[in-house]
Amino acid sequence: MSRRRSAVTLLASTAVISALLLGACGGDSNSNDSASSTTRPETKSGSSTTVDVANTDLGDILVDSQGRTLYLFLADHGTTSECSGECANDWPPVEVSGSPTAGNGAEASMLGTTMRSDGKTQVTYNGHPVYRFEGDKQAGDTKGEGLVAFGAGWYALSPSGDQVSGTGSSSGSGSSSGSGSSSSGSGSAY
């Protein structure tokens, strides 16, 4: 009976030690994941709110962490967004919980946020609320560049925070003019 108790005690001790070791290893991994997610706030879609710079057919422009072009809207006044409703469907505002992060080539001092009319927080750069364009389907697309929709022009942003001017890319289906026309049509009702 004594021998049996020793074997059971040994097995139980081994199981407890193994569980502690496995827990300690797993705990370190989770705490690192948690720390990294707090340093990179996320948009409502879960993508990072890091603003980077990429070289495109327009030159160096601001992009999000997935390489999608960031635009300014000339109808905006200061940091106040004039794009809501259908406009925000076509030109989704870059929303954030927390603070945006400056990535490669972007100036941290130019990043900020503004409160939208719907109570959500939008990223700004050099005082401009920033948006994506629903017609840009992949990283590097600049199909929204120079379009006039919802009463004003849309332009990609340079790393200095100014609008760039050029012609947008039509990689994919060449539907750039079609997207512009439908947006402009929607814009007249706005």
Rosetta constraint file for C-alpha pairs under 8 A:
AtomPair CA 1 CA 5 HARMONIC 6.29 0.50
AtomPair CA 2 CA 6 HARMONIC 6.25 0.50
AtomPair CA 3 CA 7 HARMONIC 6.34 0.50
AtomPair CA 4 CA 8 HARMONIC 6.25 0.50
AtomPair CA 5 CA 9 HARMONIC 5.93 0.50
AtomPair CA 6 CA 10 HARMONIC 5.95 0.50
AtomPair CA 7 CA 11 HARMONIC 6.13 0.50
AtomPair CA 8 CA 12 HARMONIC 6.05 0.50
AtomPair CA 9 CA 13 HARMONIC 5.99 0.50
AtomPair CA 10 CA 14 HARMONIC 6.10 0.50
AtomPair CA 11 CA 15 HARMONIC 6.15 0.50
AtomPair CA 12 CA 16 HARMONIC 6.20 0.50
AtomPair CA 13 CA 17 HARMONIC 6.14 0.50
AtomPair CA 14 CA 18 HARMONIC 6.03 0.50
AtomPair CA 15 CA 19 HARMONIC 6.08 0.50
AtomPair CA 16 CA 20 HARMONIC 6.17 0.50
AtomPair CA 17 CA 21 HARMONIC 6.18 0.50
AtomPair CA 18 CA 22 HARMONIC 6.08 0.50
AtomPair CA 19 CA 23 HARMONIC 5.93 0.50
AtomPair CA 20 CA 24 HARMONIC 6.08 0.50
AtomPair CA 21 CA 25 HARMONIC 6.33 0.50
AtomPair CA 22 CA 26 HARMONIC 6.13 0.50
AtomPair CA 23 CA 27 HARMONIC 5.85 0.50
AtomPair CA 24 CA 28 HARMONIC 6.39 0.50
AtomPair CA 25 CA 29 HARMONIC 6.63 0.50
AtomPair CA 26 CA 30 HARMONIC 6.32 0.50
AtomPair CA 27 CA 31 HARMONIC 6.13 0.50
AtomPair CA 28 CA 32 HARMONIC 6.29 0.50
AtomPair CA 29 CA 33 HARMONIC 6.35 0.50
AtomPair CA 30 CA 34 HARMONIC 6.08 0.50
AtomPair CA 31 CA 35 HARMONIC 6.12 0.50
AtomPair CA 32 CA 36 HARMONIC 6.22 0.50
AtomPair CA 33 CA 37 HARMONIC 6.29 0.50
AtomPair CA 34 CA 38 HARMONIC 6.42 0.50
AtomPair CA 35 CA 39 HARMONIC 6.56 0.50
AtomPair CA 36 CA 40 HARMONIC 6.63 0.50
AtomPair CA 37 CA 41 HARMONIC 6.76 0.50
AtomPair CA 40 CA 48 HARMONIC 6.03 0.50
AtomPair CA 40 CA 49 HARMONIC 6.80 0.50
AtomPair CA 40 CA 50 HARMONIC 7.11 0.50
AtomPair CA 40 CA 100 HARMONIC 7.61 0.50
AtomPair CA 40 CA 101 HARMONIC 6.79 0.50
AtomPair CA 41 CA 48 HARMONIC 6.03 0.50
AtomPair CA 41 CA 49 HARMONIC 5.90 0.50
AtomPair CA 41 CA 96 HARMONIC 6.87 0.50
AtomPair CA 41 CA 97 HARMONIC 6.20 0.50
AtomPair CA 41 CA 98 HARMONIC 5.79 0.50
AtomPair CA 41 CA 99 HARMONIC 6.45 0.50
AtomPair CA 41 CA 100 HARMONIC 6.58 0.50
AtomPair CA 41 CA 101 HARMONIC 7.77 0.50
AtomPair CA 42 CA 46 HARMONIC 5.14 0.50
AtomPair CA 42 CA 47 HARMONIC 5.36 0.50
AtomPair CA 42 CA 48 HARMONIC 4.58 0.50
AtomPair CA 42 CA 49 HARMONIC 5.41 0.50
AtomPair CA 42 CA 96 HARMONIC 5.97 0.50
AtomPair CA 42 CA 97 HARMONIC 6.28 0.50
AtomPair CA 42 CA 98 HARMONIC 7.90 0.50
AtomPair CA 43 CA 47 HARMONIC 5.45 0.50
AtomPair CA 43 CA 48 HARMONIC 6.20 0.50
AtomPair CA 43 CA 49 HARMONIC 5.93 0.50
AtomPair CA 43 CA 94 HARMONIC 7.13 0.50
AtomPair CA 43 CA 95 HARMONIC 5.40 0.50
AtomPair CA 43 CA 96 HARMONIC 4.60 0.50
AtomPair CA 43 CA 97 HARMONIC 6.50 0.50
AtomPair CA 44 CA 95 HARMONIC 6.54 0.50
AtomPair CA 44 CA 96 HARMONIC 6.76 0.50
AtomPair CA 44 CA 97 HARMONIC 7.75 0.50
AtomPair CA 47 CA 65 HARMONIC 7.48 0.50
AtomPair CA 47 CA 66 HARMONIC 7.96 0.50
AtomPair CA 48 CA 64 HARMONIC 7.79 0.50
AtomPair CA 48 CA 65 HARMONIC 6.03 0.50
AtomPair CA 49 CA 64 HARMONIC 6.75 0.50
AtomPair CA 49 CA 65 HARMONIC 6.75 0.50
AtomPair CA 49 CA 94 HARMONIC 7.86 0.50
AtomPair CA 49 CA 95 HARMONIC 8.00 0.50
AtomPair CA 49 CA 96 HARMONIC 6.50 0.50
AtomPair CA 49 CA 99 HARMONIC 7.99 0.50
AtomPair CA 49 CA 100 HARMONIC 5.18 0.50
AtomPair CA 49 CA 101 HARMONIC 6.29 0.50
AtomPair CA 50 CA 64 HARMONIC 5.98 0.50
AtomPair CA 50 CA 65 HARMONIC 5.39 0.50
AtomPair CA 50 CA 100 HARMONIC 5.82 0.50
AtomPair CA 50 CA 101 HARMONIC 4.52 0.50
AtomPair CA 50 CA 102 HARMONIC 5.68 0.50
AtomPair CA 50 CA 103 HARMONIC 5.72 0.50
AtomPair CA 51 CA 62 HARMONIC 6.56 0.50
AtomPair CA 51 CA 63 HARMONIC 5.86 0.50
AtomPair CA 51 CA 64 HARMONIC 4.87 0.50
AtomPair CA 51 CA 65 HARMONIC 6.26 0.50
AtomPair CA 51 CA 100 HARMONIC 7.28 0.50
AtomPair CA 51 CA 101 HARMONIC 6.24 0.50
AtomPair CA 51 CA 102 HARMONIC 5.21 0.50
AtomPair CA 51 CA 103 HARMONIC 5.39 0.50
AtomPair CA 51 CA 104 HARMONIC 7.92 0.50
AtomPair CA 51 CA 106 HARMONIC 6.41 0.50
AtomPair CA 52 CA 62 HARMONIC 5.67 0.50
AtomPair CA 52 CA 63 HARMONIC 5.26 0.50
AtomPair CA 52 CA 64 HARMONIC 5.92 0.50
AtomPair CA 52 CA 65 HARMONIC 6.48 0.50
AtomPair CA 52 CA 67 HARMONIC 7.85 0.50
AtomPair CA 52 CA 102 HARMONIC 6.51 0.50
AtomPair CA 52 CA 103 HARMONIC 4.55 0.50
AtomPair CA 52 CA 104 HARMONIC 5.14 0.50
AtomPair CA 52 CA 105 HARMONIC 6.10 0.50
AtomPair CA 52 CA 106 HARMONIC 5.49 0.50
AtomPair CA 53 CA 60 HARMONIC 6.27 0.50
AtomPair CA 53 CA 61 HARMONIC 5.45 0.50
AtomPair CA 53 CA 62 HARMONIC 4.58 0.50
AtomPair CA 53 CA 63 HARMONIC 5.74 0.50
AtomPair CA 53 CA 103 HARMONIC 7.47 0.50
AtomPair CA 53 CA 104 HARMONIC 6.08 0.50
AtomPair CA 53 CA 105 HARMONIC 5.24 0.50
AtomPair CA 53 CA 106 HARMONIC 5.97 0.50
AtomPair CA 53 CA 159 HARMONIC 6.61 0.50
AtomPair CA 54 CA 59 HARMONIC 7.96 0.50
AtomPair CA 54 CA 60 HARMONIC 5.43 0.50
AtomPair CA 54 CA 61 HARMONIC 5.60 0.50
AtomPair CA 54 CA 62 HARMONIC 6.39 0.50
AtomPair CA 54 CA 63 HARMONIC 6.43 0.50
AtomPair CA 54 CA 67 HARMONIC 7.23 0.50
AtomPair CA 54 CA 140 HARMONIC 7.87 0.50
AtomPair CA 55 CA 59 HARMONIC 5.20 0.50
AtomPair CA 55 CA 60 HARMONIC 4.33 0.50
AtomPair CA 55 CA 61 HARMONIC 6.42 0.50
AtomPair CA 56 CA 60 HARMONIC 6.23 0.50
AtomPair CA 56 CA 61 HARMONIC 7.12 0.50
AtomPair CA 56 CA 140 HARMONIC 6.07 0.50
AtomPair CA 57 CA 168 HARMONIC 7.50 0.50
AtomPair CA 57 CA 169 HARMONIC 7.01 0.50
AtomPair CA 58 CA 142 HARMONIC 7.92 0.50
AtomPair CA 58 CA 164 HARMONIC 7.26 0.50
AtomPair CA 58 CA 165 HARMONIC 7.37 0.50
AtomPair CA 58 CA 166 HARMONIC 5.92 0.50
AtomPair CA 58 CA 167 HARMONIC 7.20 0.50
AtomPair CA 58 CA 168 HARMONIC 7.32 0.50
AtomPair CA 60 CA 158 HARMONIC 6.21 0.50
AtomPair CA 60 CA 159 HARMONIC 6.90 0.50
AtomPair CA 61 CA 69 HARMONIC 7.29 0.50
AtomPair CA 61 CA 70 HARMONIC 7.81 0.50
AtomPair CA 61 CA 156 HARMONIC 6.52 0.50
AtomPair CA 61 CA 157 HARMONIC 5.52 0.50
AtomPair CA 61 CA 158 HARMONIC 4.50 0.50
AtomPair CA 61 CA 159 HARMONIC 5.92 0.50
AtomPair CA 61 CA 164 HARMONIC 7.88 0.50
AtomPair CA 62 CA 69 HARMONIC 6.22 0.50
AtomPair CA 62 CA 70 HARMONIC 5.63 0.50
AtomPair CA 62 CA 106 HARMONIC 7.33 0.50
AtomPair CA 62 CA 156 HARMONIC 7.21 0.50
AtomPair CA 62 CA 157 HARMONIC 5.62 0.50
AtomPair CA 62 CA 158 HARMONIC 5.98 0.50
AtomPair CA 62 CA 159 HARMONIC 6.02 0.50
AtomPair CA 63 CA 67 HARMONIC 5.13 0.50
AtomPair CA 63 CA 68 HARMONIC 5.06 0.50
AtomPair CA 63 CA 69 HARMONIC 4.46 0.50
AtomPair CA 63 CA 70 HARMONIC 5.17 0.50
AtomPair CA 64 CA 68 HARMONIC 5.40 0.50
AtomPair CA 64 CA 69 HARMONIC 6.73 0.50
AtomPair CA 64 CA 70 HARMONIC 6.80 0.50
AtomPair CA 66 CA 139 HARMONIC 6.47 0.50
AtomPair CA 67 CA 138 HARMONIC 7.77 0.50
AtomPair CA 67 CA 139 HARMONIC 4.42 0.50
AtomPair CA 67 CA 140 HARMONIC 6.09 0.50
AtomPair CA 68 CA 132 HARMONIC 7.03 0.50
AtomPair CA 68 CA 136 HARMONIC 7.29 0.50
AtomPair CA 68 CA 138 HARMONIC 6.75 0.50
AtomPair CA 68 CA 139 HARMONIC 4.78 0.50
AtomPair CA 68 CA 140 HARMONIC 6.10 0.50
AtomPair CA 68 CA 141 HARMONIC 6.93 0.50
AtomPair CA 69 CA 132 HARMONIC 6.22 0.50
AtomPair CA 69 CA 133 HARMONIC 7.69 0.50
AtomPair CA 69 CA 136 HARMONIC 7.77 0.50
AtomPair CA 69 CA 139 HARMONIC 7.39 0.50
AtomPair CA 69 CA 140 HARMONIC 6.61 0.50
AtomPair CA 69 CA 141 HARMONIC 6.77 0.50
AtomPair CA 69 CA 142 HARMONIC 6.22 0.50
AtomPair CA 69 CA 156 HARMONIC 6.68 0.50
AtomPair CA 70 CA 130 HARMONIC 5.97 0.50
AtomPair CA 70 CA 131 HARMONIC 5.46 0.50
AtomPair CA 70 CA 132 HARMONIC 5.18 0.50
AtomPair CA 70 CA 133 HARMONIC 7.87 0.50
AtomPair CA 70 CA 156 HARMONIC 5.76 0.50
AtomPair CA 70 CA 157 HARMONIC 6.45 0.50
AtomPair CA 71 CA 130 HARMONIC 5.46 0.50
AtomPair CA 71 CA 131 HARMONIC 5.06 0.50
AtomPair CA 71 CA 132 HARMONIC 6.04 0.50
AtomPair CA 71 CA 133 HARMONIC 7.63 0.50
AtomPair CA 71 CA 144 HARMONIC 7.87 0.50
AtomPair CA 71 CA 145 HARMONIC 7.80 0.50
AtomPair CA 71 CA 154 HARMONIC 6.26 0.50
AtomPair CA 71 CA 155 HARMONIC 5.18 0.50
AtomPair CA 71 CA 156 HARMONIC 4.27 0.50
AtomPair CA 71 CA 157 HARMONIC 5.79 0.50
AtomPair CA 72 CA 128 HARMONIC 6.16 0.50
AtomPair CA 72 CA 129 HARMONIC 6.37 0.50
AtomPair CA 72 CA 130 HARMONIC 5.28 0.50
AtomPair CA 72 CA 131 HARMONIC 6.41 0.50
AtomPair CA 72 CA 154 HARMONIC 5.73 0.50
AtomPair CA 72 CA 155 HARMONIC 5.46 0.50
AtomPair CA 72 CA 156 HARMONIC 6.32 0.50
AtomPair CA 72 CA 157 HARMONIC 6.60 0.50
AtomPair CA 72 CA 163 HARMONIC 7.21 0.50
AtomPair CA 73 CA 128 HARMONIC 7.91 0.50
AtomPair CA 73 CA 129 HARMONIC 7.69 0.50
AtomPair CA 73 CA 130 HARMONIC 7.74 0.50
AtomPair CA 73 CA 131 HARMONIC 7.97 0.50
AtomPair CA 73 CA 152 HARMONIC 6.84 0.50
AtomPair CA 73 CA 153 HARMONIC 6.07 0.50
AtomPair CA 73 CA 154 HARMONIC 4.81 0.50
AtomPair CA 73 CA 155 HARMONIC 6.79 0.50
AtomPair CA 74 CA 152 HARMONIC 5.60 0.50
AtomPair CA 74 CA 153 HARMONIC 5.48 0.50
AtomPair CA 74 CA 154 HARMONIC 6.39 0.50
AtomPair CA 75 CA 82 HARMONIC 6.30 0.50
AtomPair CA 75 CA 151 HARMONIC 7.02 0.50
AtomPair CA 75 CA 152 HARMONIC 5.45 0.50
AtomPair CA 75 CA 153 HARMONIC 7.50 0.50
AtomPair CA 76 CA 80 HARMONIC 5.87 0.50
AtomPair CA 76 CA 81 HARMONIC 5.14 0.50
AtomPair CA 76 CA 82 HARMONIC 5.15 0.50
AtomPair CA 76 CA 83 HARMONIC 7.73 0.50
AtomPair CA 76 CA 128 HARMONIC 7.58 0.50
AtomPair CA 76 CA 129 HARMONIC 7.58 0.50
AtomPair CA 77 CA 81 HARMONIC 7.02 0.50
AtomPair CA 77 CA 82 HARMONIC 7.57 0.50
AtomPair CA 78 CA 127 HARMONIC 6.04 0.50
AtomPair CA 78 CA 128 HARMONIC 6.45 0.50
AtomPair CA 79 CA 114 HARMONIC 6.17 0.50
AtomPair CA 79 CA 124 HARMONIC 6.97 0.50
AtomPair CA 79 CA 127 HARMONIC 5.34 0.50
AtomPair CA 79 CA 128 HARMONIC 5.52 0.50
AtomPair CA 79 CA 129 HARMONIC 5.73 0.50
AtomPair CA 80 CA 114 HARMONIC 7.08 0.50
AtomPair CA 80 CA 115 HARMONIC 7.84 0.50
AtomPair CA 80 CA 116 HARMONIC 7.30 0.50
AtomPair CA 80 CA 129 HARMONIC 7.15 0.50
AtomPair CA 81 CA 116 HARMONIC 6.54 0.50
AtomPair CA 81 CA 117 HARMONIC 7.98 0.50
AtomPair CA 81 CA 129 HARMONIC 6.24 0.50
AtomPair CA 83 CA 87 HARMONIC 5.33 0.50
AtomPair CA 83 CA 88 HARMONIC 5.61 0.50
AtomPair CA 83 CA 91 HARMONIC 7.88 0.50
AtomPair CA 83 CA 150 HARMONIC 7.87 0.50
AtomPair CA 84 CA 88 HARMONIC 4.70 0.50
AtomPair CA 84 CA 89 HARMONIC 7.82 0.50
AtomPair CA 85 CA 89 HARMONIC 6.57 0.50
AtomPair CA 86 CA 90 HARMONIC 6.42 0.50
AtomPair CA 86 CA 186 HARMONIC 7.60 0.50
AtomPair CA 86 CA 190 HARMONIC 7.96 0.50
AtomPair CA 87 CA 91 HARMONIC 5.84 0.50
AtomPair CA 87 CA 92 HARMONIC 7.80 0.50
AtomPair CA 87 CA 150 HARMONIC 6.52 0.50
AtomPair CA 87 CA 187 HARMONIC 7.45 0.50
AtomPair CA 87 CA 190 HARMONIC 7.88 0.50
AtomPair CA 88 CA 92 HARMONIC 4.73 0.50
AtomPair CA 88 CA 93 HARMONIC 6.34 0.50
AtomPair CA 89 CA 134 HARMONIC 7.63 0.50
AtomPair CA 90 CA 133 HARMONIC 6.22 0.50
AtomPair CA 90 CA 134 HARMONIC 5.28 0.50
AtomPair CA 90 CA 135 HARMONIC 7.81 0.50
AtomPair CA 90 CA 183 HARMONIC 7.29 0.50
AtomPair CA 91 CA 131 HARMONIC 5.79 0.50
AtomPair CA 91 CA 132 HARMONIC 5.43 0.50
AtomPair CA 91 CA 133 HARMONIC 4.65 0.50
AtomPair CA 91 CA 134 HARMONIC 6.00 0.50
AtomPair CA 92 CA 131 HARMONIC 5.49 0.50
AtomPair CA 92 CA 132 HARMONIC 5.41 0.50
AtomPair CA 92 CA 133 HARMONIC 6.55 0.50
AtomPair CA 92 CA 134 HARMONIC 7.15 0.50
AtomPair CA 93 CA 122 HARMONIC 6.42 0.50
AtomPair CA 93 CA 123 HARMONIC 7.87 0.50
AtomPair CA 93 CA 129 HARMONIC 7.64 0.50
AtomPair CA 93 CA 130 HARMONIC 6.12 0.50
AtomPair CA 93 CA 131 HARMONIC 4.25 0.50
AtomPair CA 93 CA 132 HARMONIC 6.43 0.50
AtomPair CA 94 CA 122 HARMONIC 5.59 0.50
AtomPair CA 94 CA 123 HARMONIC 5.68 0.50
AtomPair CA 94 CA 130 HARMONIC 5.92 0.50
AtomPair CA 94 CA 131 HARMONIC 5.29 0.50
AtomPair CA 94 CA 132 HARMONIC 6.88 0.50
AtomPair CA 95 CA 120 HARMONIC 6.92 0.50
AtomPair CA 95 CA 121 HARMONIC 5.50 0.50
AtomPair CA 95 CA 122 HARMONIC 4.25 0.50
AtomPair CA 95 CA 123 HARMONIC 5.92 0.50
AtomPair CA 96 CA 100 HARMONIC 6.86 0.50
AtomPair CA 96 CA 120 HARMONIC 7.93 0.50
AtomPair CA 96 CA 121 HARMONIC 5.72 0.50
AtomPair CA 96 CA 122 HARMONIC 5.97 0.50
AtomPair CA 96 CA 123 HARMONIC 6.52 0.50
AtomPair CA 97 CA 121 HARMONIC 6.81 0.50
AtomPair CA 99 CA 112 HARMONIC 7.36 0.50
AtomPair CA 99 CA 113 HARMONIC 7.36 0.50
AtomPair CA 100 CA 111 HARMONIC 6.85 0.50
AtomPair CA 100 CA 112 HARMONIC 7.09 0.50
AtomPair CA 100 CA 113 HARMONIC 7.86 0.50
AtomPair CA 100 CA 123 HARMONIC 6.74 0.50
AtomPair CA 101 CA 108 HARMONIC 7.00 0.50
AtomPair CA 101 CA 111 HARMONIC 7.67 0.50
AtomPair CA 102 CA 106 HARMONIC 5.27 0.50
AtomPair CA 102 CA 107 HARMONIC 6.09 0.50
AtomPair CA 102 CA 108 HARMONIC 4.91 0.50
AtomPair CA 102 CA 111 HARMONIC 7.17 0.50
AtomPair CA 105 CA 159 HARMONIC 6.96 0.50
AtomPair CA 106 CA 159 HARMONIC 5.81 0.50
AtomPair CA 107 CA 111 HARMONIC 6.95 0.50
AtomPair CA 107 CA 159 HARMONIC 7.25 0.50
AtomPair CA 107 CA 160 HARMONIC 7.84 0.50
AtomPair CA 110 CA 124 HARMONIC 7.87 0.50
AtomPair CA 110 CA 125 HARMONIC 5.21 0.50
AtomPair CA 110 CA 126 HARMONIC 4.69 0.50
AtomPair CA 110 CA 127 HARMONIC 7.40 0.50
AtomPair CA 110 CA 161 HARMONIC 7.49 0.50
AtomPair CA 111 CA 123 HARMONIC 7.20 0.50
AtomPair CA 111 CA 124 HARMONIC 5.76 0.50
AtomPair CA 111 CA 125 HARMONIC 4.68 0.50
AtomPair CA 111 CA 126 HARMONIC 6.56 0.50
AtomPair CA 111 CA 127 HARMONIC 7.96 0.50
AtomPair CA 112 CA 123 HARMONIC 5.85 0.50
AtomPair CA 112 CA 124 HARMONIC 4.88 0.50
AtomPair CA 112 CA 125 HARMONIC 6.20 0.50
AtomPair CA 112 CA 126 HARMONIC 7.89 0.50
AtomPair CA 112 CA 127 HARMONIC 7.41 0.50
AtomPair CA 113 CA 121 HARMONIC 6.30 0.50
AtomPair CA 113 CA 122 HARMONIC 5.36 0.50
AtomPair CA 113 CA 123 HARMONIC 4.46 0.50
AtomPair CA 113 CA 124 HARMONIC 5.08 0.50
AtomPair CA 113 CA 129 HARMONIC 7.74 0.50
AtomPair CA 114 CA 121 HARMONIC 5.64 0.50
AtomPair CA 114 CA 122 HARMONIC 5.29 0.50
AtomPair CA 114 CA 123 HARMONIC 6.54 0.50
AtomPair CA 114 CA 124 HARMONIC 6.73 0.50
AtomPair CA 114 CA 129 HARMONIC 7.34 0.50
AtomPair CA 115 CA 119 HARMONIC 5.98 0.50
AtomPair CA 115 CA 120 HARMONIC 5.84 0.50
AtomPair CA 115 CA 121 HARMONIC 4.69 0.50
AtomPair CA 115 CA 122 HARMONIC 6.24 0.50
AtomPair CA 116 CA 120 HARMONIC 5.32 0.50
AtomPair CA 116 CA 121 HARMONIC 5.97 0.50
AtomPair CA 116 CA 122 HARMONIC 6.55 0.50
AtomPair CA 122 CA 129 HARMONIC 6.60 0.50
AtomPair CA 122 CA 130 HARMONIC 7.41 0.50
AtomPair CA 123 CA 129 HARMONIC 5.95 0.50
AtomPair CA 123 CA 130 HARMONIC 6.02 0.50
AtomPair CA 124 CA 128 HARMONIC 5.03 0.50
AtomPair CA 124 CA 129 HARMONIC 4.21 0.50
AtomPair CA 124 CA 130 HARMONIC 5.56 0.50
AtomPair CA 125 CA 129 HARMONIC 6.59 0.50
AtomPair CA 125 CA 130 HARMONIC 6.88 0.50
AtomPair CA 125 CA 161 HARMONIC 6.15 0.50
AtomPair CA 126 CA 160 HARMONIC 7.76 0.50
AtomPair CA 126 CA 161 HARMONIC 5.07 0.50
AtomPair CA 126 CA 162 HARMONIC 7.79 0.50
AtomPair CA 128 CA 161 HARMONIC 7.94 0.50
AtomPair CA 132 CA 136 HARMONIC 7.81 0.50
AtomPair CA 133 CA 143 HARMONIC 7.71 0.50
AtomPair CA 133 CA 144 HARMONIC 5.93 0.50
AtomPair CA 135 CA 143 HARMONIC 6.39 0.50
AtomPair CA 135 CA 144 HARMONIC 6.99 0.50
AtomPair CA 135 CA 176 HARMONIC 7.33 0.50
AtomPair CA 135 CA 179 HARMONIC 6.58 0.50
AtomPair CA 136 CA 141 HARMONIC 5.15 0.50
AtomPair CA 136 CA 142 HARMONIC 6.37 0.50
AtomPair CA 136 CA 143 HARMONIC 5.84 0.50
AtomPair CA 136 CA 144 HARMONIC 7.23 0.50
AtomPair CA 137 CA 141 HARMONIC 6.75 0.50
AtomPair CA 141 CA 168 HARMONIC 7.40 0.50
AtomPair CA 141 CA 169 HARMONIC 5.71 0.50
AtomPair CA 141 CA 170 HARMONIC 7.21 0.50
AtomPair CA 141 CA 171 HARMONIC 6.79 0.50
AtomPair CA 142 CA 156 HARMONIC 7.65 0.50
AtomPair CA 142 CA 168 HARMONIC 4.54 0.50
AtomPair CA 142 CA 169 HARMONIC 5.06 0.50
AtomPair CA 142 CA 170 HARMONIC 7.59 0.50
AtomPair CA 143 CA 168 HARMONIC 4.54 0.50
AtomPair CA 143 CA 169 HARMONIC 5.24 0.50
AtomPair CA 143 CA 170 HARMONIC 6.06 0.50
AtomPair CA 143 CA 176 HARMONIC 5.53 0.50
AtomPair CA 144 CA 154 HARMONIC 6.59 0.50
AtomPair CA 144 CA 155 HARMONIC 7.12 0.50
AtomPair CA 144 CA 156 HARMONIC 7.89 0.50
AtomPair CA 144 CA 168 HARMONIC 6.42 0.50
AtomPair CA 144 CA 176 HARMONIC 7.51 0.50
AtomPair CA 144 CA 180 HARMONIC 7.62 0.50
AtomPair CA 145 CA 154 HARMONIC 6.01 0.50
AtomPair CA 145 CA 155 HARMONIC 4.90 0.50
AtomPair CA 145 CA 156 HARMONIC 5.95 0.50
AtomPair CA 145 CA 165 HARMONIC 7.37 0.50
AtomPair CA 145 CA 166 HARMONIC 7.03 0.50
AtomPair CA 145 CA 167 HARMONIC 6.30 0.50
AtomPair CA 145 CA 168 HARMONIC 4.94 0.50
AtomPair CA 146 CA 153 HARMONIC 6.00 0.50
AtomPair CA 146 CA 154 HARMONIC 5.42 0.50
AtomPair CA 146 CA 155 HARMONIC 5.46 0.50
AtomPair CA 146 CA 165 HARMONIC 6.90 0.50
AtomPair CA 146 CA 166 HARMONIC 7.21 0.50
AtomPair CA 146 CA 167 HARMONIC 6.96 0.50
AtomPair CA 146 CA 168 HARMONIC 7.37 0.50
AtomPair CA 147 CA 153 HARMONIC 5.62 0.50
AtomPair CA 147 CA 154 HARMONIC 5.54 0.50
AtomPair CA 147 CA 155 HARMONIC 7.62 0.50
AtomPair CA 147 CA 180 HARMONIC 5.89 0.50
AtomPair CA 148 CA 152 HARMONIC 5.21 0.50
AtomPair CA 148 CA 153 HARMONIC 4.22 0.50
AtomPair CA 148 CA 154 HARMONIC 6.28 0.50
AtomPair CA 148 CA 180 HARMONIC 7.13 0.50
AtomPair CA 148 CA 184 HARMONIC 6.32 0.50
AtomPair CA 149 CA 153 HARMONIC 6.38 0.50
AtomPair CA 149 CA 154 HARMONIC 7.52 0.50
AtomPair CA 149 CA 180 HARMONIC 6.99 0.50
AtomPair CA 149 CA 183 HARMONIC 5.36 0.50
AtomPair CA 149 CA 184 HARMONIC 4.30 0.50
AtomPair CA 149 CA 185 HARMONIC 7.71 0.50
AtomPair CA 149 CA 186 HARMONIC 7.58 0.50
AtomPair CA 149 CA 187 HARMONIC 5.17 0.50
AtomPair CA 150 CA 183 HARMONIC 7.12 0.50
AtomPair CA 150 CA 184 HARMONIC 6.23 0.50
AtomPair CA 150 CA 186 HARMONIC 6.86 0.50
AtomPair CA 150 CA 187 HARMONIC 3.47 0.50
AtomPair CA 150 CA 188 HARMONIC 6.40 0.50
AtomPair CA 150 CA 190 HARMONIC 6.02 0.50
AtomPair CA 151 CA 184 HARMONIC 7.86 0.50
AtomPair CA 151 CA 187 HARMONIC 5.95 0.50
AtomPair CA 151 CA 188 HARMONIC 7.00 0.50
AtomPair CA 151 CA 190 HARMONIC 7.78 0.50
AtomPair CA 155 CA 163 HARMONIC 5.52 0.50
AtomPair CA 155 CA 164 HARMONIC 6.20 0.50
AtomPair CA 155 CA 165 HARMONIC 6.91 0.50
AtomPair CA 156 CA 163 HARMONIC 5.76 0.50
AtomPair CA 156 CA 164 HARMONIC 5.67 0.50
AtomPair CA 156 CA 165 HARMONIC 7.69 0.50
AtomPair CA 157 CA 161 HARMONIC 5.68 0.50
AtomPair CA 157 CA 162 HARMONIC 5.50 0.50
AtomPair CA 157 CA 163 HARMONIC 4.73 0.50
AtomPair CA 157 CA 164 HARMONIC 5.85 0.50
AtomPair CA 158 CA 162 HARMONIC 5.35 0.50
AtomPair CA 158 CA 163 HARMONIC 6.07 0.50
AtomPair CA 158 CA 164 HARMONIC 5.98 0.50
AtomPair CA 169 CA 176 HARMONIC 7.97 0.50
AtomPair CA 170 CA 174 HARMONIC 4.76 0.50
AtomPair CA 170 CA 175 HARMONIC 7.03 0.50
AtomPair CA 170 CA 176 HARMONIC 6.08 0.50
AtomPair CA 175 CA 179 HARMONIC 6.00 0.50
AtomPair CA 176 CA 180 HARMONIC 6.16 0.50
AtomPair CA 177 CA 181 HARMONIC 6.01 0.50
AtomPair CA 178 CA 182 HARMONIC 6.22 0.50
AtomPair CA 179 CA 183 HARMONIC 6.04 0.50
AtomPair CA 180 CA 184 HARMONIC 5.90 0.50
AtomPair CA 181 CA 185 HARMONIC 6.03 0.50
AtomPair CA 182 CA 186 HARMONIC 6.17 0.50
AtomPair CA 183 CA 187 HARMONIC 5.89 0.50
AtomPair CA 184 CA 188 HARMONIC 6.44 0.50
AtomPair CA 185 CA 189 HARMONIC 7.23 0.50
AtomPair CA 186 CA 190 HARMONIC 6.60 0.50
